[in-house]
Amino acid sequence: VYTVCGPEFGQENMGKTAIIVRALYGLKSAGAAFRNHLALCMTGLGYTSCLADPNVWMRPKVRADGFKFYEYVLIYVDDILAISDDPRACLDAIDKFFPMKAGSIGTPDIYLGAKVTKVTMPNGVTAWAMSPSKDIQEAVSNAKTWFK
């Protein structure tokens, strides 16, 4: 990607051609380029993109006790949620391609605005649940502000 320098680059550089090495976020094709790079990294780690939602990645796993299951990674731009018996290992592998902020990896509490909590089902099985309660509370608060 290149540009022809304008007056903002100084009189001595005006009219010269400059090669842009970074700052790809401003390009129209940046989203598609990121998605392609993400797909290469995730397929390289053995994940397959879900046909119903390309932001959901999955791969078969076998626990130490022989139990077969699917490991899921939900990725939406810079929000990542790993669902596995060892989610830290999933995130550490992805971190090699997309460095994560220090201290940002931990037990989830919010994902894409939804509240995430661990629950115990009536049959004793532990599961994760998502609730839009936080978004709904904000929407109600905003509505109260608008309709005063």
Helices and strands as residue ranges (DSSP letters): E 2-4, G 7-9, E 17-19, G 24-26, H 30-44, E 48-49, E 56-62, E 68-76, E 79-83, H 87-95, E 110-111, E 114-120, E 126-131, H 133-146
